[in-house]
Amino acid sequence: MEIYLSKKFMESLWFKVSFNEKEIELFFNKKFLPHLNDCTIVFDYKSEKDMLSDDIGRLIIEEITNNGNIPNIIYQANFDDEKELNETLKKNGTKIFFVELSNNEILHFEQQYGYQLISSSTFEEKFGFHKENWNVEKLLSVHTEDSDAFKSWSDLNFVSKVPTNSIVIVDSFILIENSENKIKHNLIPLLGNLIPPIYSGDLHILILSYLIRGKSNVEQKKIAEKIHRKLNSHFAKIKHLKIKFSIINFDKKYNTEDQAAIHDRYVYTNYYTLQSTTGFDDLFKGSKRNIKNSRLIIRFNFERLTLKANNKEIKDLQDYISKIKSAKGDYFKMIPENIKCPLLNM
């Protein structure tokens, strides 16, 4: 996970905002800048010496290293430059950019690549949005009139306000349809509230789930193909981007002891991670919301604990997919065979 911090952005935030305490507090927030040791920070200074010789650069270095946990730091040429920024944005992974570009340039890059770019002029609005949604928790144990209740799928819609080029769903049973669980009542409205309206590229949606266990390889493949067609058919009406679905079959034997057990239910996007203590397939029965002792938790990906957890969880997902790809024998693995997902570096 990478954070790009340009010199021009930092200077503008500090000097051109007239020392607005609210903006400075946001940037040096104790929840953010001092807790980036679990990610890579990319600066556009030429070297550490060059950065330490600059007043703002030295201040930033002091802030990010004052807790004793030093992040991985990379010094790179000027990524405010359009050509270089284009090359950086083409690369996969989870990343956020603090750069000093015009609003039109930023909108262009966000629409094209699905990553968020923040300038000093948009900082209070954009980073303030993340601070407001740093850690959102909704309850299913209370009735819908309660302000903390998960009332409807539209409660998740704020996640779509930020561009993303990937959605990864890890949920054991979300693809299993029966009399009580239908994709149209859970998976489809879940996705419908996560798809970003301000992105116009390829949106890769990867779903890791059981199909129907105990079925033959041929039957499993048919089930996956049917679900794949259903999802493509339903979301074909969305014209501003191209959705590319991937379905991966989950089998515990490829979730080996060197990995954390893939058990909890998660949805990962470029900037937010959603966790359901019950399955995402179990939040609604038809149009009726379930009332049970469960929680829906949404956290900003650069929140300290989420950053730390996601690094490990994403690596474990990469390892699982690599193992199931190389598995031998008559076994349904995934559809399509050549999956792509920028968030997972695929």
One Martini backbone bead per residue (centre of mass of N, CA, C, O) as a GRO file, in nm:
protein
  346
    1MET     BB    1   0.097   0.036   0.023
    2GLU     BB    2   0.054   0.376  -0.107
    3ILE     BB    3   0.207   0.705  -0.056
    4TYR     BB    4   0.182   1.019  -0.221
    5LEU     BB    5   0.421   1.295  -0.165
    6SER     BB    6   0.438   1.618  -0.255
    7LYS     BB    7   0.604   1.908  -0.229
    8LYS     BB    8   0.386   2.102  -0.338
    9PHE     BB    9   0.163   2.012  -0.151
   10MET     BB   10   0.300   2.071   0.123
   11GLU     BB   11   0.347   2.371   0.072
   12SER     BB   12   0.052   2.450   0.018
   13LEU     BB   13  -0.070   2.356   0.282
   14TRP     BB   14   0.113   2.540   0.465
   15PHE     BB   15   0.102   2.832   0.305
   16LYS     BB   16  -0.187   2.862   0.130
   17VAL     BB   17  -0.382   2.811   0.396
   18SER     BB   18  -0.303   3.004   0.627
   19PHE     BB   19  -0.278   2.815   0.872
   20ASN     BB   20  -0.500   2.609   0.885
   21GLU     BB   21  -0.570   2.413   1.149
   22LYS     BB   22  -0.758   2.201   1.027
   23GLU     BB   23  -0.572   2.104   0.797
   24ILE     BB   24  -0.321   2.038   0.961
   25GLU     BB   25  -0.458   1.834   1.149
   26LEU     BB   26  -0.532   1.633   0.931
   27PHE     BB   27  -0.241   1.567   0.835
   28PHE     BB   28  -0.129   1.535   1.153
   29ASN     BB   29  -0.285   1.311   1.235
   30LYS     BB   30  -0.263   1.060   1.471
   31LYS     BB   31  -0.410   0.849   1.268
   32PHE     BB   32  -0.193   0.892   1.029
   33LEU     BB   33   0.110   0.996   0.982
   34PRO     BB   34   0.235   0.824   1.241
   35HIS     BB   35   0.088   0.537   1.093
   36LEU     BB   36   0.279   0.444   0.813
   37ASN     BB   37   0.471   0.180   0.864
   38ASP     BB   38   0.278  -0.028   0.671
   39CYS     BB   39   0.394   0.147   0.433
   40THR     BB   40   0.454   0.331   0.140
   41ILE     BB   41   0.651   0.624   0.089
   42VAL     BB   42   0.635   0.874  -0.169
   43PHE     BB   43   0.877   1.096  -0.277
   44ASP     BB   44   0.997   1.394  -0.478
   45TYR     BB   45   1.265   1.364  -0.381
   46LYS     BB   46   1.592   1.275  -0.448
   47SER     BB   47   1.653   1.254  -0.129
   48GLU     BB   48   1.713   1.255   0.200
   49LYS     BB   49   1.896   1.501   0.198
   50ASP     BB   50   1.702   1.683   0.038
   51MET     BB   51   1.469   1.670   0.246
   52LEU     BB   52   1.632   1.765   0.510
   53SER     BB   53   1.698   2.057   0.371
   54ASP     BB   54   1.392   2.089   0.405
   55ASP     BB   55   1.162   2.213   0.609
   56ILE     BB   56   0.912   2.038   0.531
   57GLY     BB   57   1.056   1.768   0.497
   58ARG     BB   58   1.160   1.750   0.790
   59LEU     BB   59   0.882   1.756   0.926
   60ILE     BB   60   0.767   1.499   0.797
   61ILE     BB   61   0.981   1.301   0.892
   62GLU     BB   62   0.933   1.348   1.195
   63GLU     BB   63   0.634   1.255   1.199
   64ILE     BB   64   0.674   0.954   1.071
   65THR     BB   65   0.918   0.883   1.306
   66ASN     BB   66   0.814   0.944   1.616
   67ASN     BB   67   0.728   0.624   1.685
   68GLY     BB   68   0.980   0.434   1.563
   69ASN     BB   69   0.820   0.357   1.292
   70ILE     BB   70   0.961   0.301   0.992
   71PRO     BB   71   0.894   0.343   0.684
   72ASN     BB   72   0.883   0.294   0.359
   73ILE     BB   73   1.112   0.482   0.154
   74ILE     BB   74   1.070   0.678  -0.146
   75TYR     BB   75   1.261   0.827  -0.406
   76GLN     BB   76   1.129   1.048  -0.654
   77ALA     BB   77   1.042   1.198  -0.899
   78ASN     BB   78   0.819   1.413  -1.052
   79PHE     BB   79   0.471   1.331  -0.995
   80ASP     BB   80   0.345   1.601  -1.119
   81ASP     BB   81   0.410   1.482  -1.373
   82GLU     BB   82   0.220   1.354  -1.619
   83LYS     BB   83   0.391   1.120  -1.729
   84GLU     BB   84   0.477   0.995  -1.456
   85LEU     BB   85   0.193   0.962  -1.338
   86ASN     BB   86   0.086   0.768  -1.547
   87GLU     BB   87   0.283   0.537  -1.482
   88THR     BB   88   0.198   0.505  -1.184
   89LEU     BB   89  -0.115   0.454  -1.234
   90LYS     BB   90  -0.077   0.179  -1.399
   91LYS     BB   91  -0.017   0.058  -1.143
   92ASN     BB   92  -0.071  -0.149  -0.906
   93GLY     BB   93  -0.270  -0.130  -0.616
   94THR     BB   94  -0.257   0.061  -0.315
   95LYS     BB   95  -0.340   0.417  -0.354
   96ILE     BB   96  -0.239   0.761  -0.271
   97PHE     BB   97  -0.265   1.114  -0.369
   98PHE     BB   98  -0.048   1.407  -0.307
   99VAL     BB   99  -0.117   1.666  -0.532
  100GLU     BB  100  -0.040   1.956  -0.754
  101LEU     BB  101  -0.333   1.997  -0.921
  102SER     BB  102  -0.580   2.035  -1.111
  103ASN     BB  103  -0.907   1.955  -1.115
  104ASN     BB  104  -0.911   1.847  -1.408
  105GLU     BB  105  -0.673   1.653  -1.381
  106ILE     BB  106  -0.781   1.486  -1.149
  107LEU     BB  107  -1.041   1.388  -1.284
  108HIS     BB  108  -0.906   1.243  -1.515
  109PHE     BB  109  -0.740   1.036  -1.346
  110GLU     BB  110  -0.975   0.913  -1.184
  111GLN     BB  111  -1.140   0.814  -1.431
  112GLN     BB  112  -0.906   0.635  -1.560
  113TYR     BB  113  -0.782   0.471  -1.278
  114GLY     BB  114  -0.918   0.468  -0.972
  115TYR     BB  115  -0.767   0.698  -0.819
  116GLN     BB  116  -0.679   0.915  -0.561
  117LEU     BB  117  -0.663   1.277  -0.575
  118ILE     BB  118  -0.493   1.531  -0.371
  119SER     BB  119  -0.519   1.863  -0.298
  120SER     BB  120  -0.512   2.154  -0.127
  121SER     BB  121  -0.802   2.246  -0.240
  122THR     BB  122  -0.930   1.933  -0.159
  123PHE     BB  123  -0.852   1.832   0.125
  124GLU     BB  124  -1.084   1.896   0.320
  125GLU     BB  125  -1.292   1.732   0.161
  126LYS     BB  126  -1.149   1.451   0.106
  127PHE     BB  127  -1.009   1.391   0.383
  128GLY     BB  128  -1.258   1.459   0.552
  129PHE     BB  129  -1.420   1.217   0.452
  130HIS     BB  130  -1.235   1.001   0.576
  131LYS     BB  131  -1.251   1.098   0.867
  132GLU     BB  132  -1.561   1.057   0.890
  133ASN     BB  133  -1.505   0.735   0.769
  134TRP     BB  134  -1.290   0.574   0.936
  135ASN     BB  135  -1.524   0.442   1.147
  136VAL     BB  136  -1.787   0.233   1.064
  137GLU     BB  137  -2.091   0.133   1.248
  138LYS     BB  138  -2.335  -0.131   1.213
  139LEU     BB  139  -2.649  -0.260   1.327
  140LEU     BB  140  -2.865  -0.564   1.354
  141SER     BB  141  -2.991  -0.558   1.663
  142VAL     BB  142  -3.150  -0.313   1.563
  143HIS     BB  143  -3.375  -0.101   1.475
  144THR     BB  144  -3.423   0.126   1.211
  145GLU     BB  145  -3.467   0.384   1.403
  146ASP     BB  146  -3.182   0.359   1.462
  147SER     BB  147  -2.887   0.532   1.396
  148ASP     BB  148  -2.704   0.244   1.413
  149ALA     BB  149  -2.848   0.113   1.189
  150PHE     BB  150  -2.889  -0.122   0.942
  151LYS     BB  151  -3.115  -0.046   0.686
  152SER     BB  152  -2.949  -0.039   0.405
  153TRP     BB  153  -2.751  -0.051   0.128
  154SER     BB  154  -2.722   0.268   0.121
  155ASP     BB  155  -2.519   0.283   0.368
  156LEU     BB  156  -2.269   0.216   0.150
  157ASN     BB  157  -2.252   0.454  -0.068
  158PHE     BB  158  -2.001   0.622   0.025
  159VAL     BB  159  -1.783   0.440  -0.107
  160SER     BB  160  -1.852   0.541  -0.412
  161LYS     BB  161  -1.726   0.842  -0.385
  162VAL     BB  162  -1.473   0.675  -0.442
  163PRO     BB  163  -1.243   0.570  -0.631
  164THR     BB  164  -1.235   0.246  -0.812
  165ASN     BB  165  -1.088  -0.068  -0.968
  166SER     BB  166  -1.178  -0.251  -0.710
  167ILE     BB  167  -1.354  -0.561  -0.604
  168VAL     BB  168  -1.336  -0.767  -0.308
  169ILE     BB  169  -1.492  -1.081  -0.232
  170VAL     BB  170  -1.516  -1.248   0.095
  171ASP     BB  171  -1.756  -1.521   0.084
  172SER     BB  172  -1.868  -1.833   0.131
  173PHE     BB  173  -2.214  -1.782   0.054
  174ILE     BB  174  -2.294  -1.561  -0.173
  175LEU     BB  175  -2.333  -1.793  -0.422
  176ILE     BB  176  -2.558  -1.936  -0.258
  177GLU     BB  177  -2.862  -2.061  -0.367
  178ASN     BB  178  -3.186  -2.033  -0.211
  179SER     BB  179  -3.481  -1.980  -0.050
  180GLU     BB  180  -3.319  -1.756   0.147
  181ASN     BB  181  -3.101  -1.704  -0.092
  182LYS     BB  182  -3.032  -1.420  -0.305
  183ILE     BB  183  -2.851  -1.235  -0.517
  184LYS     BB  184  -3.067  -1.002  -0.558
  185HIS     BB  185  -3.063  -0.935  -0.228
  186ASN     BB  186  -2.731  -0.897  -0.200
  187LEU     BB  187  -2.500  -0.879  -0.412
  188ILE     BB  188  -2.626  -0.670  -0.605
  189PRO     BB  189  -2.680  -0.433  -0.397
  190LEU     BB  190  -2.397  -0.417  -0.294
  191LEU     BB  191  -2.263  -0.337  -0.565
  192GLY     BB  192  -2.454  -0.096  -0.639
  193ASN     BB  193  -2.316   0.073  -0.376
  194LEU     BB  194  -1.991   0.056  -0.492
  195ILE     BB  195  -2.008   0.182  -0.761
  196PRO     BB  196  -1.838   0.422  -0.929
  197PRO     BB  197  -1.931   0.729  -1.094
  198ILE     BB  198  -1.606   0.849  -1.135
  199TYR     BB  199  -1.551   0.593  -1.320
  200SER     BB  200  -1.429   0.473  -1.669
  201GLY     BB  201  -1.309   0.203  -1.651
  202ASP     BB  202  -1.198  -0.091  -1.526
  203LEU     BB  203  -1.395  -0.308  -1.322
  204HIS     BB  204  -1.279  -0.528  -1.079
  205ILE     BB  205  -1.462  -0.828  -0.983
  206LEU     BB  206  -1.395  -1.033  -0.701
  207ILE     BB  207  -1.504  -1.372  -0.610
  208LEU     BB  208  -1.482  -1.552  -0.301
  209SER     BB  209  -1.636  -1.881  -0.306
  210TYR     BB  210  -1.859  -2.093  -0.268
  211LEU     BB  211  -2.041  -2.315  -0.400
  212ILE     BB  212  -2.146  -2.636  -0.441
  213ARG     BB  213  -2.091  -2.869  -0.242
  214GLY     BB  214  -2.029  -3.199  -0.391
  215LYS     BB  215  -1.989  -3.128  -0.666
  216SER     BB  216  -1.887  -3.144  -0.964
  217ASN     BB  217  -1.686  -2.995  -1.184
  218VAL     BB  218  -1.905  -2.949  -1.397
  219GLU     BB  219  -2.119  -2.827  -1.207
  220GLN     BB  220  -1.952  -2.594  -1.097
  221LYS     BB  221  -1.903  -2.456  -1.368
  222LYS     BB  222  -2.202  -2.404  -1.435
  223ILE     BB  223  -2.263  -2.228  -1.195
  224ALA     BB  224  -2.053  -2.009  -1.253
  225GLU     BB  225  -2.157  -1.933  -1.536
  226LYS     BB  226  -2.439  -1.845  -1.446
  227ILE     BB  227  -2.351  -1.620  -1.253
  228HIS     BB  228  -2.182  -1.462  -1.454
  229ARG     BB  229  -2.418  -1.397  -1.645
  230LYS     BB  230  -2.602  -1.256  -1.439
  231LEU     BB  231  -2.409  -1.023  -1.370
  232ASN     BB  232  -2.359  -0.915  -1.654
  233SER     BB  233  -2.656  -0.860  -1.721
  234HIS     BB  234  -2.729  -0.663  -1.491
  235PHE     BB  235  -2.458  -0.460  -1.538
  236ALA     BB  236  -2.496  -0.363  -1.841
  237LYS     BB  237  -2.645  -0.084  -1.769
  238ILE     BB  238  -2.361   0.009  -1.709
  239LYS     BB  239  -2.181   0.265  -1.905
  240HIS     BB  240  -1.925   0.424  -1.758
  241LEU     BB  241  -1.824   0.120  -1.733
  242LYS     BB  242  -1.623  -0.183  -1.711
  243ILE     BB  243  -1.715  -0.500  -1.609
  244LYS     BB  244  -1.504  -0.755  -1.442
  245PHE     BB  245  -1.563  -1.079  -1.368
  246SER     BB  246  -1.466  -1.295  -1.087
  247ILE     BB  247  -1.451  -1.650  -1.001
  248ILE     BB  248  -1.363  -1.818  -0.692
  249ASN     BB  249  -1.296  -2.109  -0.555
  250PHE     BB  250  -1.344  -2.247  -0.235
  251ASP     BB  251  -1.070  -2.425  -0.059
  252LYS     BB  252  -0.919  -2.523   0.229
  253LYS     BB  253  -0.666  -2.681   0.108
  254TYR     BB  254  -0.551  -2.384  -0.006
  255ASN     BB  255  -0.560  -2.292   0.307
  256THR     BB  256  -0.287  -2.286   0.460
  257GLU     BB  257  -0.087  -2.265   0.747
  258ASP     BB  258   0.080  -2.009   0.625
  259GLN     BB  259  -0.204  -1.898   0.657
  260ALA     BB  260  -0.464  -1.732   0.712
  261ALA     BB  261  -0.779  -1.786   0.769
  262ILE     BB  262  -1.042  -1.791   0.541
  263HIS     BB  263  -1.344  -1.654   0.698
  264ASP     BB  264  -1.415  -1.388   0.695
  265ARG     BB  265  -1.615  -1.111   0.590
  266TYR     BB  266  -1.517  -0.935   0.290
  267VAL     BB  267  -1.461  -0.597   0.151
  268TYR     BB  268  -1.258  -0.467  -0.111
  269THR     BB  269  -1.119  -0.155  -0.172
  270ASN     BB  270  -0.908   0.100  -0.229
  271TYR     BB  271  -1.041   0.267   0.056
  272TYR     BB  272  -1.233   0.026   0.160
  273THR     BB  273  -1.337  -0.186   0.439
  274LEU     BB  274  -1.557  -0.463   0.474
  275GLN     BB  275  -1.735  -0.605   0.761
  276SER     BB  276  -1.905  -0.915   0.836
  277THR     BB  277  -2.014  -1.115   1.098
  278THR     BB  278  -2.193  -1.182   0.887
  279GLY     BB  279  -2.297  -1.254   0.603
  280PHE     BB  280  -2.381  -1.087   0.311
  281ASP     BB  281  -2.614  -1.307   0.261
  282ASP     BB  282  -2.751  -1.231   0.575
  283LEU     BB  283  -2.897  -0.934   0.577
  284PHE     BB  284  -3.118  -1.048   0.375
  285LYS     BB  285  -3.471  -1.144   0.327
  286GLY     BB  286  -3.512  -1.019   0.074
  287SER     BB  287  -3.652  -0.711   0.186
  288LYS     BB  288  -3.571  -0.818   0.471
  289ARG     BB  289  -3.421  -0.739   0.751
  290ASN     BB  290  -3.206  -0.857   0.968
  291ILE     BB  291  -3.223  -0.953   1.319
  292LYS     BB  292  -2.902  -0.947   1.477
  293ASN     BB  293  -2.584  -1.030   1.629
  294SER     BB  294  -2.455  -0.790   1.427
  295ARG     BB  295  -2.192  -0.642   1.215
  296LEU     BB  296  -2.098  -0.343   1.030
  297ILE     BB  297  -1.770  -0.268   0.900
  298ILE     BB  298  -1.608   0.049   0.813
  299ARG     BB  299  -1.279   0.118   0.670
  300PHE     BB  300  -1.011   0.289   0.622
  301ASN     BB  301  -0.719   0.170   0.477
  302PHE     BB  302  -0.527   0.397   0.647
  303GLU     BB  303  -0.589   0.276   0.891
  304ARG     BB  304  -0.391   0.130   1.105
  305LEU     BB  305  -0.522  -0.163   1.131
  306THR     BB  306  -0.605  -0.197   0.835
  307LEU     BB  307  -0.330  -0.173   0.711
  308LYS     BB  308  -0.209  -0.417   0.857
  309ALA     BB  309  -0.421  -0.633   0.776
  310ASN     BB  310  -0.425  -0.603   0.463
  311ASN     BB  311  -0.141  -0.691   0.401
  312LYS     BB  312  -0.197  -0.988   0.489
  313GLU     BB  313  -0.466  -1.059   0.345
  314ILE     BB  314  -0.372  -1.007   0.054
  315LYS     BB  315  -0.141  -1.207   0.054
  316ASP     BB  316  -0.321  -1.457   0.112
  317LEU     BB  317  -0.489  -1.431  -0.145
  318GLN     BB  318  -0.256  -1.459  -0.342
  319ASP     BB  319  -0.168  -1.739  -0.244
  320TYR     BB  320  -0.430  -1.888  -0.295
  321ILE     BB  321  -0.454  -1.833  -0.600
  322SER     BB  322  -0.186  -1.962  -0.676
  323LYS     BB  323  -0.257  -2.251  -0.572
  324ILE     BB  324  -0.520  -2.299  -0.738
  325LYS     BB  325  -0.395  -2.262  -1.016
  326SER     BB  326  -0.174  -2.511  -0.967
  327ALA     BB  327  -0.375  -2.718  -0.949
  328LYS     BB  328  -0.442  -3.050  -0.984
  329GLY     BB  329  -0.688  -3.173  -1.176
  330ASP     BB  330  -1.038  -3.221  -1.140
  331TYR     BB  331  -1.092  -2.875  -1.100
  332PHE     BB  332  -1.261  -2.605  -1.000
  333LYS     BB  333  -1.148  -2.264  -0.992
  334MET     BB  334  -1.214  -2.045  -1.239
  335ILE     BB  335  -1.373  -1.730  -1.360
  336PRO     BB  336  -1.166  -1.677  -1.545
  337GLU     BB  337  -0.848  -1.793  -1.595
  338ASN     BB  338  -0.760  -1.481  -1.648
  339ILE     BB  339  -0.716  -1.288  -1.395
  340LYS     BB  340  -0.802  -0.951  -1.276
  341CYS     BB  341  -0.649  -0.730  -1.006
  342PRO     BB  342  -0.515  -0.451  -0.886
  343LEU     BB  343  -0.536  -0.488  -0.572
  344LEU     BB  344  -0.377  -0.785  -0.619
  345ASN     BB  345  -0.163  -0.764  -0.846
  346MET     BB  346  -0.321  -0.882  -1.145
   0.00000   0.00000   0.00000
